[in-house]
Amino acid sequence: KITPTTQTTTEVQIIKVKPEDEGDYTVKVKDVEQPLVRLKVHPKPVIRQEMQLPKTRFNEKETLTIVCQFDATPEEPFIFLHNDEPIVPDSRVTTTVEDNKYTIVVKDLRPEEDEGVYTLKSDHLILDTPSITVAPTENKPETETTTVEEETITITTEKPETKPMIEEEKPKPKKKPELPVHEVEETSTVTLTVEQPQTTKPEDVVLLKDGKELKPSDHVKITPTSPTTTEVQITKVKPEDEGDYTVKVKDVEQPLVRLKVHPKPVIRQEMQLPKTR
């Protein structure tokens, strides 16, 4: 933009400078050329980060939902990629952009086809998910037949006592699954996605922190996003929000995340005064 500011001055403004704007700038005033500036542009670095997901291993036919929310609307547009290829939405795969919220939903997951890394990419920021894996549905009838054969062999052994067998057949207690660790800075926003059966009602979803129920509030929001997903959002995270987060869907508890909050550093500076005495 070239704008007269007074009778004797004119302002030249170059907005959002790009590397190709580098060069020698001069100006002609009444056919008399005078130098202005030799402009050098340092390219903005490209930042690449990995998104944290509640889980990265899914079963065939499940739904994968990836939600990325920024504190403000990004200046640069983002594109959606899967294994570095643009995502083409169809009846199973959808991408949505709502202000500062970007969402990818993949329904009826397929092994191999839907596996890999999902990416949000702009000119200077690249956000990758960890590698997603999809386990194929197991063929259960063969396992049931093997179990029946084992039971028959056990019954026909010479040992008549049944008590030891009953003790051996007792199922071992299941170990609690490890919670993925998510580290964030104080005042940032954490968004988690809960997978649920299609018939789930909002009141069937109960959020737990360290085993205790956490009620929705202005700080912690629980919002259904689709018939099979619910979004949990913790805004302006504080150090006291640290802990293990799980969720109960129809009384079945499933892990979400182990949240760690890094306190924002306190900055102390000395003011400069013309004199102190």
C-alpha positions as CSV (number, residue, x, y, z in Angstrom):
1,K,0.0,0.0,0.0
2,I,1.2,3.5,-0.9
3,T,-0.5,6.2,1.2
4,P,0.3,9.9,1.5
5,T,0.5,10.7,5.2
6,T,1.3,14.4,5.0
7,Q,2.1,17.0,2.3
8,T,5.8,16.0,2.5
9,T,5.7,12.3,3.3
10,T,4.3,9.1,1.7
11,E,4.1,5.7,3.5
12,V,4.8,2.4,1.7
13,Q,3.5,-0.6,3.5
14,I,4.2,-4.3,2.6
15,I,1.7,-6.6,4.5
16,K,2.5,-10.2,5.5
17,V,6.0,-10.2,3.9
18,K,7.0,-13.4,2.0
19,P,10.5,-14.6,1.0
20,E,9.8,-13.6,-2.6
21,D,9.5,-9.9,-1.4
22,E,13.3,-9.8,-0.9
23,G,15.1,-7.3,-3.0
24,D,16.3,-3.6,-3.4
25,Y,13.5,-1.1,-3.1
26,T,13.8,2.5,-4.6
27,V,11.3,5.2,-5.3
28,K,11.0,7.7,-8.1
29,V,9.7,11.2,-7.1
30,K,9.2,13.4,-10.2
31,D,11.5,11.2,-12.2
32,V,14.3,11.4,-9.6
33,E,15.1,8.0,-8.2
34,Q,16.2,7.6,-4.6
35,P,17.0,4.5,-2.6
36,L,14.7,3.1,0.1
37,V,15.9,-0.2,1.5
38,R,17.4,-3.6,0.7
39,L,14.9,-6.0,2.2
40,K,15.9,-9.5,3.5
41,V,13.2,-11.9,4.6
42,H,13.9,-14.8,7.0
43,P,11.5,-17.6,6.3
44,K,9.2,-18.6,9.2
45,P,10.1,-22.0,10.5
46,V,7.8,-24.9,10.0
47,I,6.8,-26.5,13.3
48,R,5.8,-30.2,13.4
49,Q,4.1,-31.6,16.5
50,E,2.4,-34.9,17.4
51,M,-1.2,-34.9,18.6
52,Q,-2.0,-36.9,21.8
53,L,-4.9,-39.4,21.4
54,P,-6.7,-41.4,24.1
55,K,-5.9,-44.6,22.1
56,T,-4.2,-45.5,18.9
57,R,-5.3,-49.2,18.5
58,F,-8.8,-49.8,17.3
59,N,-10.9,-52.8,16.3
60,E,-12.4,-53.3,12.9
61,K,-15.8,-51.6,12.4
62,E,-15.1,-49.1,15.3
63,T,-15.2,-45.3,14.7
64,L,-12.1,-43.1,14.8
65,T,-12.7,-39.4,15.8
66,I,-9.8,-36.9,15.8
67,V,-10.6,-33.4,17.2
68,C,-8.1,-30.6,17.2
69,Q,-9.1,-27.3,18.7
70,F,-7.1,-24.1,18.8
71,D,-7.3,-21.3,21.4
72,A,-8.1,-18.9,18.5
73,T,-9.0,-19.2,14.8
74,P,-5.7,-20.0,12.9
75,E,-4.4,-17.4,10.5
76,E,-3.4,-20.0,7.9
77,P,-5.8,-22.5,6.4
78,F,-5.2,-26.2,7.2
79,I,-5.6,-29.3,4.9
80,F,-6.5,-32.8,6.1
81,L,-4.1,-35.7,5.1
82,H,-3.9,-39.4,5.6
83,N,-0.4,-40.9,5.2
84,D,0.6,-37.6,3.4
85,E,-2.2,-37.9,0.9
86,P,-5.2,-35.5,0.9
87,I,-8.3,-36.9,2.5
88,V,-11.3,-37.2,0.1
89,P,-14.5,-37.3,2.2
90,D,-17.1,-40.0,1.4
91,S,-19.9,-41.9,3.2
92,R,-17.4,-43.3,5.8
93,V,-14.8,-40.4,6.1
94,T,-15.8,-36.9,7.0
95,T,-13.8,-33.7,7.7
96,T,-15.3,-30.6,9.3
97,V,-14.0,-27.1,10.2
98,E,-15.9,-24.9,12.7
99,D,-14.1,-21.7,13.5
100,N,-11.1,-22.9,15.5
101,K,-12.1,-26.6,15.7
102,Y,-11.0,-29.2,13.1
103,T,-12.5,-32.7,13.1
104,I,-11.8,-36.0,11.2
105,V,-14.3,-38.9,11.6
106,V,-13.7,-42.4,10.1
107,K,-16.5,-44.8,10.5
108,D,-16.5,-48.6,10.1
109,L,-12.7,-48.8,10.4
110,R,-10.9,-51.2,8.0
111,P,-7.5,-52.8,8.6
112,E,-4.7,-51.5,6.5
113,E,-6.9,-49.1,4.5
114,D,-7.6,-46.8,7.5
115,E,-4.3,-47.4,9.3
116,G,-1.4,-44.9,9.5
117,V,-0.9,-41.3,10.3
118,Y,-3.6,-38.5,10.1
119,T,-2.3,-35.0,9.6
120,L,-3.5,-31.3,9.9
121,K,-1.2,-29.2,7.7
122,S,-0.8,-25.5,7.1
123,D,2.2,-23.6,5.7
124,H,4.0,-23.3,9.0
125,L,2.4,-25.8,11.3
126,I,2.0,-29.6,10.9
127,L,0.1,-31.7,13.4
128,D,0.5,-35.5,13.1
129,T,-1.4,-38.3,15.0
130,P,0.6,-41.3,16.2
131,S,0.3,-44.3,13.9
132,I,-3.2,-45.7,14.0
133,T,-3.7,-49.5,13.9
134,V,-6.9,-51.4,13.2
135,A,-7.2,-55.0,14.5
136,P,-9.3,-57.4,12.3
137,T,-12.2,-59.1,13.8
138,E,-11.2,-62.5,15.3
139,N,-12.8,-65.7,14.1
140,K,-14.3,-67.0,17.4
141,P,-15.9,-70.4,16.5
142,E,-12.5,-72.2,16.3
143,T,-11.6,-71.0,19.8
144,E,-14.9,-72.3,21.2
145,T,-14.3,-75.7,19.7
146,T,-10.8,-76.0,21.2
147,T,-12.2,-75.1,24.6
148,V,-14.8,-77.8,24.5
149,E,-12.1,-80.4,23.6
150,E,-10.0,-79.3,26.5
151,E,-12.9,-79.6,28.9
152,T,-13.6,-83.2,27.7
153,I,-10.0,-84.3,28.2
154,T,-10.0,-82.8,31.7
155,I,-13.2,-84.6,32.8
156,T,-11.9,-88.0,31.6
157,T,-8.6,-87.9,33.6
158,E,-8.1,-90.3,36.5
159,K,-8.2,-87.6,39.1
160,P,-11.7,-87.7,40.7
161,E,-11.3,-84.5,42.7
162,T,-12.9,-81.5,41.2
163,K,-11.9,-78.8,43.7
164,P,-8.4,-78.2,42.2
165,M,-10.0,-78.0,38.7
166,I,-12.5,-75.4,39.9
167,E,-9.6,-73.4,41.4
168,E,-7.6,-73.6,38.1
169,E,-10.6,-72.5,36.0
170,K,-11.2,-69.3,38.1
171,P,-10.5,-66.4,35.8
172,K,-7.5,-64.3,36.7
173,P,-8.3,-60.6,37.6
174,K,-7.8,-58.4,34.6
175,K,-5.0,-55.8,34.9
176,K,-6.1,-52.2,34.4
177,P,-5.0,-50.9,31.1
178,E,-2.1,-48.4,31.1
179,L,-3.3,-44.8,30.6
180,P,-1.7,-42.7,27.9
181,V,0.2,-39.8,29.4
182,H,-0.8,-36.3,28.0
183,E,1.4,-33.4,29.1
184,V,0.1,-29.8,28.7
185,E,1.0,-26.3,29.8
186,E,-1.2,-24.4,32.3
187,T,-4.1,-22.4,30.8
188,S,-4.2,-24.6,27.6
189,T,-7.3,-26.5,26.5
190,V,-7.5,-30.3,26.6
191,T,-10.0,-32.1,24.3
192,L,-10.8,-35.9,24.7
193,T,-13.1,-38.0,22.6
194,V,-15.1,-40.9,24.0
195,E,-16.3,-43.9,21.9
196,Q,-19.7,-45.2,22.8
197,P,-22.5,-47.5,21.5
198,Q,-25.0,-45.8,19.2
199,T,-27.9,-46.1,21.7
200,T,-26.0,-44.3,24.5
201,K,-27.9,-41.4,26.2
202,P,-25.9,-38.3,27.5
203,E,-26.7,-39.3,31.1
204,D,-25.1,-42.7,30.5
205,V,-21.7,-41.0,30.2
206,V,-20.0,-40.3,33.5
207,L,-16.5,-38.7,33.7
208,L,-14.2,-39.9,36.5
209,K,-11.0,-38.2,37.9
210,D,-8.9,-40.5,40.1
211,G,-11.9,-42.8,40.5
212,K,-14.3,-40.0,41.6
213,E,-17.1,-38.6,39.5
214,L,-16.4,-35.2,37.9
215,K,-19.6,-33.2,37.2
216,P,-19.8,-31.0,34.1
217,S,-19.1,-27.3,34.6
218,D,-17.9,-24.2,32.8
219,H,-14.4,-25.6,33.4
220,V,-15.2,-29.2,32.3
221,K,-17.6,-29.6,29.5
222,I,-19.1,-33.0,28.3
223,T,-20.8,-32.7,24.9
224,P,-22.2,-35.4,22.5
225,T,-20.7,-34.8,19.1
226,S,-22.3,-37.8,17.2
227,P,-24.4,-40.9,18.0
228,T,-21.2,-42.8,18.7
229,T,-18.9,-40.1,20.2
230,T,-18.9,-37.7,23.2
231,E,-16.3,-34.9,23.6
232,V,-14.8,-34.0,27.0
233,Q,-13.2,-30.6,27.1
234,I,-11.2,-29.1,30.0
235,T,-10.6,-25.4,29.4
236,K,-7.8,-23.3,30.9
237,V,-6.1,-26.2,32.6
238,K,-4.7,-25.7,36.1
239,P,-2.1,-27.8,38.0
240,E,-4.9,-29.2,40.2
241,D,-6.5,-30.8,37.1
242,E,-3.6,-33.3,37.0
243,G,-4.7,-36.9,37.5
244,D,-6.1,-40.1,35.9
245,Y,-9.2,-39.6,33.8
246,T,-11.5,-42.4,32.9
247,V,-15.1,-42.6,31.8
248,K,-18.1,-44.8,32.5
249,V,-20.4,-45.6,29.6
250,K,-23.5,-47.5,30.8
251,D,-21.5,-48.6,33.9
252,V,-18.6,-49.9,31.9
253,E,-15.4,-48.0,32.8
254,Q,-12.8,-47.3,30.1
255,P,-9.5,-45.4,30.3
256,L,-9.0,-41.9,28.8
257,V,-5.8,-40.2,29.8
258,R,-3.2,-39.5,32.6
259,L,-3.0,-35.7,32.5
260,K,0.1,-33.9,33.6
261,V,0.1,-30.0,33.8
262,H,3.3,-28.0,33.6
263,P,2.8,-24.7,35.6
264,K,3.2,-21.5,33.7
265,P,6.6,-19.9,34.7
266,V,6.4,-16.7,36.8
267,I,8.4,-14.0,35.0
268,R,10.1,-11.3,37.2
269,Q,11.7,-8.3,35.5
270,E,13.4,-5.2,36.7
271,M,12.1,-1.8,35.5
272,Q,14.6,0.7,34.2
273,L,14.3,4.2,35.8
274,P,16.1,7.4,34.8
275,K,17.6,7.7,38.3
276,T,17.2,5.9,41.6
277,R,18.6,8.6,43.9
